[in-house]
Structure formats: C-alpha cells, structure tokens
C-alpha cells in the first residue's frame, strides 16, 4: 500500500477535521486525472483525494474507520471505486455524489485529453445506470411542466440554438462533408452507432451481451431495403473480424473520425444500444431505436415535445451544479 496515495490523504483528513470539526470534509475517489480541478467540483470547502484502486484490507483497516469518525461527503467518478466500497456507502446511507462527464464534454478547440467542459453530479447513481433510480430518471418521470416553471418557448429556443450551433457531447472534430461518403440518397438511410464493448453504460443500462453486429442485424431485418451506415466506436476499428463481417453485410462503414452531427446528416433512423448519441439524434428529430435501456428509452416512442426533454437534461445539470470550466 503506497503511503503517499492511500495513507497520507487520510492523515491529512484527520488533521483538517481536527482543525475545523464543524466543517464537512469531502472524500474524493477516482478523480486523480483531474486532481487540480476537484476543488471547483465539490461543494465542501475542504477535501482529500484517494486512489480508486484499493483492496478490502485497506478499506477495513484505514478507510472505514476514517469514514466512521469523520463522516465525510463522498464523491466518486462514475463507478470508479470498488463495488464493496460503494455498497457500504449505500447501506450506511452516507452522503454520496457520483460525478460524470456532462452532456457537453469538449469544445471545438479542445484536445481529446482535455478536462471535461461540464460535469453532472448525481446523488443516487451515475445517469447511465438505469438499473436503479437516479436523479435524471426521477426528473424525467416526475417533472411537473405546469408547476415547475416550465417555459416551452424558452425550451424551444434553447433546443434550436443547440441544434443550429451543431453542439454535441464531443465538439473537437473538424467538419466532414458526408455527401461524398454516403452517396446519392435514393432510399431510407439508417445510422448504427457502436459503443465500446466494456462501456459502463452497457453494463448498467441493459446492454450486456448485445453486440454491434446484433444492432446491425436488427436494423437490416427491420429495414431490408435501406442503406445501412455503421459508425463503430474508434476503439473497435482494429477488430478486423467486425469490419469484415459488416462489409459482408453490405454496410457502409465509417472508418474516419466524423463528428456525430455530420454523421446524422440525411439520416432517417438511428439504431444503438445505450449511446448518448441516440439522445442527440432524438433532439435532431431522428427516429431512434435502442436495444438497451438508456435514460432516454421512453422518449424514443414519442414524436413531440423534444424541447421538454432537452430542457429536463439542462435542468439536471443545473440542479446538480453543472460546472462549466473557464
């Protein structure tokens, strides 16, 4: 067990608590890449950070006694902490917040490794975990458009601005003209969005065991005369077996980096498992089919009030103190 990474932060936490016993302390787990920004992300004036890779022995001997004595507010990046630790926090009913990239991750000038442009904080579970309640799904299910100050005109203006400015989660890709890639449109056009096989949104969003090929075959079976375009996740393009199979299925495979907004041009219908790209497609008026259970699953069946759901997601980030970096 490394002293600097695991023991020293706790000793620092004991000291801070001793100096200001009435002030809550934040215990931050799994955010080492952004350690210099964490102070702007937590609500407490003081915090300590520990590595996310720790075993039961460290938890029993060091971390649990610290939590029991100090009663910190706990912050975890996604689920980047041992499951037994998260289970203990929930069983004890302790204060916890799950942080994740916000729905706008990068700006036009950001590099791929830049800090997130926005952060969402959820008091129940990361928004991609639909196996249990989270603040976003609660907001979608219970938002009272008549009582909670909903302004449809404002919501529509915000959505129009979002679409007109070509905003997506990732905004650093250069513009790509897809017309030469897609060819002349003379039939229905389907876009299949791939995901990383080990993505947590698949694990916690009903996507376990569903592959990109499953999604493609579903799209082909339901749209036998359509042009099928597949946008695999970049991390899967090195898998020659997937590429070869998709080629044999007579699919157009997008092997270059293309901004999602560009890829959606002239598309009629999007298929995916749990990708946030499906929600972005809904906001742009596309029909969307999901094979998993993402937070926007119920929205896929509706053809109206897209601006309502856009505003809900905006409010989700505001209610949870979305942090916009300078």
C-alpha positions as CSV (number, residue, x, y, z in Angstrom):
1,X,0.0,0.0,0.0
2,X,1.6,3.3,-1.1
3,X,1.8,5.8,1.7
4,X,1.5,8.9,-0.5
5,X,-1.5,7.7,-2.4
6,X,-3.6,6.0,0.3
7,X,-2.4,6.7,3.9
8,X,-1.2,10.3,3.7
9,X,-4.6,11.7,2.4
10,X,-6.4,10.1,5.4
11,X,-3.9,11.6,7.8
12,X,-4.4,14.9,6.2
13,X,-8.2,14.4,6.5
14,X,-7.9,13.7,10.2
15,X,-5.9,16.9,10.7
16,X,-8.3,19.0,8.7
17,X,-11.2,17.7,10.8
18,X,-9.3,18.4,14.0
19,X,-8.7,22.0,12.9
20,X,-12.4,22.5,11.8
21,X,-14.6,19.8,13.3
22,X,-17.8,21.5,12.4
23,X,-17.0,21.8,8.7
24,X,-17.8,18.8,6.4
25,X,-15.0,17.3,4.5
26,X,-15.2,15.8,1.0
27,X,-13.6,12.4,0.4
28,X,-12.9,12.2,-3.4
29,X,-12.3,8.8,-5.1
30,X,-11.3,8.1,-8.7
31,X,-10.5,11.6,-9.9
32,X,-6.7,11.6,-10.0
33,X,-6.5,12.8,-13.6
34,X,-8.4,16.0,-12.6
35,X,-6.9,16.3,-9.1
36,X,-6.1,20.0,-9.6
37,X,-9.7,20.8,-10.6
38,X,-11.5,18.9,-7.9
39,X,-11.7,21.8,-5.5
40,X,-14.0,23.6,-8.0
41,X,-16.2,20.5,-8.4
42,X,-17.1,19.6,-4.8
43,X,-19.4,21.6,-2.6
44,X,-17.3,21.5,0.6
45,X,-14.5,24.0,1.3
46,X,-12.0,21.3,2.1
47,X,-11.4,17.9,0.5
48,X,-8.9,15.0,0.3
49,X,-8.3,12.6,-2.6
50,X,-7.5,8.9,-2.6
51,X,-6.7,6.5,-5.4
52,X,-9.6,4.3,-6.6
53,X,-7.7,1.0,-6.6
54,X,-7.8,-0.3,-3.1
55,X,-8.5,-3.7,-1.5
56,X,-10.7,-4.9,1.3
57,X,-7.8,-4.8,3.8
58,X,-7.1,-1.1,3.2
59,X,-10.8,-0.4,3.4
60,X,-11.3,-2.3,6.7
61,X,-8.1,-1.1,8.4
62,X,-7.9,2.5,7.2
63,X,-10.8,3.8,5.1
64,X,-13.8,2.5,7.1
65,X,-12.6,3.9,10.4
66,X,-11.9,7.2,8.8
67,X,-15.4,7.4,7.3
68,X,-17.0,6.4,10.6
69,X,-15.1,9.0,12.6
70,X,-15.1,11.9,10.1
71,X,-18.4,11.3,8.3
72,X,-17.2,12.9,5.0
73,X,-19.3,13.6,1.9
74,X,-18.1,11.1,-0.6
75,X,-17.5,11.9,-4.3
76,X,-16.8,9.1,-6.9
77,X,-16.1,9.5,-10.5
78,X,-18.7,7.2,-12.2
79,X,-18.3,3.8,-10.6
80,X,-14.5,4.1,-10.4
81,X,-14.3,2.6,-6.9
82,X,-14.5,-1.0,-5.6
83,X,-18.1,-2.3,-5.6
84,X,-17.8,-3.3,-1.9
85,X,-17.0,0.3,-1.1
86,X,-20.0,1.7,-2.9
87,X,-22.2,-1.0,-1.4
88,X,-21.0,0.0,2.1
89,X,-21.7,3.7,1.5
90,X,-25.2,3.0,0.2
91,X,-26.0,0.5,3.0
92,X,-25.0,3.1,5.6
93,X,-27.0,5.8,4.0
94,X,-24.0,8.1,3.8
95,X,-23.9,11.3,1.7
96,X,-22.5,10.5,-1.7
97,X,-22.3,12.1,-5.1
98,X,-21.5,10.4,-8.4
99,X,-19.7,12.6,-11.0
100,X,-19.6,12.1,-14.7
101,X,-18.8,14.0,-17.9
102,X,-21.6,16.3,-18.7
103,X,-23.6,16.2,-21.9
104,X,-21.2,18.7,-23.4
105,X,-17.7,17.1,-22.9
106,X,-15.4,19.2,-25.1
107,X,-15.3,22.4,-27.0
108,X,-14.2,23.0,-30.6
109,X,-10.6,23.8,-29.6
110,X,-10.1,21.1,-27.0
111,X,-7.8,18.1,-27.4
112,X,-9.2,14.6,-26.7
113,X,-7.5,14.5,-23.3
114,X,-8.7,17.9,-22.1
115,X,-10.6,18.2,-18.9
116,X,-14.4,17.9,-19.3
117,X,-16.1,21.2,-20.1
118,X,-19.1,20.2,-18.0
119,X,-19.7,17.9,-15.0
120,X,-23.0,16.4,-13.8
121,X,-23.4,15.3,-10.2
122,X,-26.0,12.8,-9.2
123,X,-26.9,11.9,-5.6
124,X,-28.2,8.4,-6.4
125,X,-26.2,6.9,-9.3
126,X,-24.5,7.9,-12.5
127,X,-27.1,8.8,-15.1
128,X,-26.0,5.9,-17.3
129,X,-27.1,3.4,-14.5
130,X,-30.7,2.8,-15.2
131,X,-30.8,-0.4,-13.2
132,X,-31.7,1.8,-10.2
133,X,-33.2,5.2,-9.7
134,X,-31.0,8.2,-10.4
135,X,-31.7,12.0,-10.3
136,X,-32.1,12.2,-14.1
137,X,-34.6,9.4,-14.5
138,X,-36.5,10.8,-11.4
139,X,-36.6,14.2,-13.0
140,X,-37.8,12.8,-16.3
141,X,-40.6,10.8,-14.6
142,X,-41.7,13.5,-12.1
143,X,-41.1,16.9,-13.6
144,X,-44.3,18.9,-13.4
145,X,-44.4,21.1,-16.5
146,X,-47.2,23.2,-15.1
147,X,-45.8,23.7,-11.6
148,X,-42.0,23.7,-12.0
149,X,-41.7,26.9,-14.1
150,X,-41.5,25.3,-17.5
151,X,-41.3,27.8,-20.3
152,X,-41.9,26.0,-23.6
153,X,-40.9,29.0,-25.7
154,X,-37.6,29.2,-23.9
155,X,-37.1,25.5,-24.2
156,X,-37.6,25.5,-27.9
157,X,-35.3,28.5,-28.3
158,X,-32.6,26.6,-26.4
159,X,-33.1,23.5,-28.4
160,X,-32.9,25.5,-31.7
161,X,-29.7,27.1,-30.5
162,X,-28.2,23.8,-29.6
163,X,-29.0,22.3,-33.0
164,X,-28.1,25.3,-35.1
165,X,-24.7,25.6,-33.4
166,X,-24.0,21.9,-34.0
167,X,-23.5,21.2,-30.4
168,X,-22.7,17.6,-29.4
169,X,-21.0,15.9,-26.4
170,X,-17.7,15.9,-28.3
171,X,-17.1,19.1,-30.3
172,X,-13.4,19.0,-31.3
173,X,-13.7,17.0,-34.5
174,X,-13.4,19.1,-37.8
175,X,-16.3,19.4,-40.2
176,X,-16.7,16.5,-42.6
177,X,-18.9,16.6,-45.7
178,X,-20.7,13.3,-45.7
179,X,-22.3,13.7,-49.1
180,X,-19.3,12.1,-51.0
181,X,-19.1,9.4,-48.3
182,X,-22.8,8.5,-48.2
183,X,-23.5,8.9,-51.9
184,X,-26.8,9.9,-53.5
185,X,-29.8,9.3,-51.2
186,X,-32.3,7.1,-53.1
187,X,-33.6,5.0,-50.2
188,X,-34.2,5.1,-46.4
189,X,-30.9,5.8,-44.6
190,X,-30.1,4.1,-41.3
191,X,-27.2,5.0,-39.0
192,X,-26.0,2.4,-36.5
193,X,-23.9,3.8,-33.6
194,X,-21.4,1.5,-32.0
195,X,-20.0,1.6,-28.5
196,X,-17.0,0.3,-26.5
197,X,-17.8,-3.3,-25.5
198,X,-16.8,-2.7,-21.9
199,X,-18.6,0.7,-21.5
200,X,-20.3,1.1,-18.1
201,X,-23.4,2.4,-19.9
202,X,-23.8,-1.1,-21.4
203,X,-23.2,-2.9,-18.1
204,X,-25.6,-0.7,-16.2
205,X,-28.0,0.2,-19.0
206,X,-29.3,-3.2,-20.1
207,X,-26.7,-3.7,-22.8
208,X,-24.7,-6.7,-21.6
209,X,-24.4,-9.4,-24.3
210,X,-25.6,-7.1,-27.1
211,X,-23.0,-6.6,-29.8
212,X,-22.6,-4.1,-32.6
213,X,-23.5,-7.0,-35.0
214,X,-26.7,-7.6,-33.1
215,X,-27.7,-3.9,-33.6
216,X,-26.8,-4.0,-37.3
217,X,-28.7,-7.2,-37.9
218,X,-31.7,-5.7,-36.2
219,X,-31.5,-2.6,-38.4
220,X,-31.2,-4.8,-41.5
221,X,-34.1,-7.1,-40.6
222,X,-36.4,-4.1,-39.8
223,X,-35.3,-2.1,-42.8
224,X,-34.5,-4.6,-45.6
225,X,-34.4,-2.0,-48.4
226,X,-32.5,0.7,-46.5
227,X,-28.9,1.9,-46.8
228,X,-27.2,0.8,-43.6
229,X,-24.3,3.1,-42.4
230,X,-22.3,1.9,-39.4
231,X,-20.3,4.3,-37.2
232,X,-18.2,1.9,-35.0
233,X,-16.6,3.2,-31.9
234,X,-13.0,4.2,-32.9
235,X,-11.6,1.7,-30.3
236,X,-13.2,-1.2,-32.2
237,X,-11.9,-0.4,-35.7
238,X,-8.9,-2.5,-35.1
239,X,-11.1,-5.6,-34.9
240,X,-10.8,-6.9,-38.4
241,X,-13.5,-9.6,-37.8
242,X,-16.1,-7.0,-37.1
243,X,-15.1,-4.8,-40.1
244,X,-15.1,-7.8,-42.4
245,X,-18.5,-9.0,-41.2
246,X,-20.0,-5.6,-41.6
247,X,-18.6,-5.4,-45.1
248,X,-20.1,-8.8,-46.0
249,X,-23.5,-7.4,-44.8
250,X,-23.2,-4.7,-47.4
251,X,-22.9,-1.9,-44.8
252,X,-21.1,1.4,-45.3
253,X,-18.6,1.6,-42.5
254,X,-17.4,5.0,-41.3
255,X,-13.7,4.4,-40.5
256,X,-12.7,8.0,-40.2
257,X,-13.3,10.4,-37.3
258,X,-16.6,12.1,-38.1
259,X,-18.5,14.5,-35.8
260,X,-21.8,12.9,-34.8
261,X,-23.7,16.0,-36.1
262,X,-22.2,15.4,-39.5
263,X,-22.8,11.7,-39.4
264,X,-26.5,12.4,-38.7
265,X,-27.0,14.5,-41.9
266,X,-29.7,12.9,-44.1
267,X,-30.2,10.0,-41.7
268,X,-33.8,8.9,-41.2
269,X,-33.4,6.4,-38.3
270,X,-30.7,5.7,-35.7
271,X,-30.0,2.3,-34.0
272,X,-27.8,1.9,-31.0
273,X,-27.7,0.1,-27.6
274,X,-27.4,2.8,-25.0
275,X,-25.2,5.5,-26.6
276,X,-25.9,9.2,-25.7
277,X,-25.7,9.7,-29.5
278,X,-29.2,8.2,-29.6
279,X,-30.4,11.1,-27.4
280,X,-28.6,13.6,-29.5
281,X,-30.3,12.1,-32.6
282,X,-33.7,12.4,-30.9
283,X,-33.1,16.1,-30.3
284,X,-32.5,16.5,-34.0
285,X,-35.8,14.9,-35.0
286,X,-34.5,11.4,-35.9
287,X,-36.3,8.2,-35.1
288,X,-34.2,6.2,-32.7
289,X,-34.3,2.5,-31.7
290,X,-32.3,1.3,-28.7
291,X,-31.6,-2.3,-27.8
292,X,-30.6,-1.4,-24.2
293,X,-32.3,0.7,-21.6
294,X,-30.7,4.2,-21.6
295,X,-32.3,7.0,-19.7
296,X,-34.0,8.3,-22.9
297,X,-35.6,4.9,-23.8
298,X,-39.1,6.1,-23.1
299,X,-38.6,9.2,-25.2
300,X,-37.9,7.1,-28.3
301,X,-41.6,6.3,-28.6
302,X,-42.6,10.0,-28.7
303,X,-42.6,12.3,-31.6
304,X,-43.4,15.5,-29.8
305,X,-42.0,17.7,-27.1
306,X,-38.3,17.2,-27.8
307,X,-37.7,20.6,-26.3
308,X,-39.2,19.4,-23.0
309,X,-36.6,16.6,-22.7
310,X,-33.8,18.9,-23.8
311,X,-34.8,21.3,-21.0
312,X,-35.0,18.5,-18.5
313,X,-31.5,17.4,-19.2
314,X,-30.4,21.0,-19.0
315,X,-32.1,21.3,-15.6
316,X,-30.5,18.1,-14.5
317,X,-27.1,19.7,-15.0
318,X,-28.3,22.9,-13.3
319,X,-29.9,21.1,-10.3
320,X,-26.7,19.2,-9.9
321,X,-24.5,22.2,-10.2
322,X,-23.1,21.6,-13.7
323,X,-19.6,23.1,-13.6
324,X,-18.5,25.0,-16.8
325,X,-14.8,25.3,-16.8
326,X,-13.2,28.6,-17.7
